[in-house]
């Protein structure tokens, strides 16, 4: 079997979702996805390197292309191809991807919902930061109650210096002022009161500096949070270690790190408590699993980041089912009512009461629904042309 083509269809959801299709000369097709908001060219530029290769030689192909990836969205092309190759392998051998990689630890995967702020992100064309009515404590609380009622037992919300600046009373800048801290604490308190003690609550909360991060982390300790995400930039290992050892709330980062080895310093130095690889940046399914294995060796759980279509979501489900130290997998499309409809071959809704059944069908377990994908294509884009 040989790879004969790679094509892309870009769906416009709450982010752009470039879905790729790898075609083979035996008619078996595999699907993957470039990181949310990444360019389709990150995958298309790699096409000359994979044409003519045996898609079952995943190690060989990955080694051939991995040098073309990088941190952030630059890992999207390599990751998309790796996903699609596993999809092809599973279909060719009649097995779900998780069985090809050693078999699952669990039948269902726990999902945490990224709720954004007072309203989930629903449209790639709208900048929610321009509407400060979505950043009041009351709006956060209302959104939390609404999404918790959908069956999720773990929620994450965005706060940080940018949110604090919406008070418009001199908080703008890189310093967390007293007024800014009070405002953020009013949001956190409103969230905890809205969801109760049994619902797990996490925050994505860029604080810019080590001192801001420590101050904020200590202030929110009474609210019993699951973690604080991206308090400072992920590349500041020594800074993260200082923050982590100074507060009693777990720290988390990693969505923009390429390859499992990119997590090595953060994990081995215990600079964070929870790594959060994004499968569509880190290099795909196996690099995500390798990151989980590294974390387990150092006594850490893992909470993979995800924001995309059901194609890459199901790749994440297979990977997550293989992790004994999984905390939960992110879901970032609660504001997109047609998200489930993009794929076929799986029972709907895909997420039931905050859980997803691990599929036993070959490959990733889903196929694009052509009619629905065409309906939501980004303007000017074609269907796998």
PyMOL commands that set and color helices and strands:
alter all, ss='L'
color gray80, all
select helices_A, chain A and resi 41-44+47-50+58-68+72-93+97-100+128-130+132-135+137-148+161-167+178-195+210-219+221-223+237-246+260-268+279-282+285-297+310-321+339-342+370-375
alter helices_A, ss='H'
color red, helices_A
select strands_A, chain A and resi 3-12+16-24+29-33+108-114+154-158+200-204+228-229+251-253+274-275+301-302+329-331+343-344+355-357+367-368
alter strands_A, ss='S'
color yellow, strands_A
deselect
rebuild
show_as cartoon
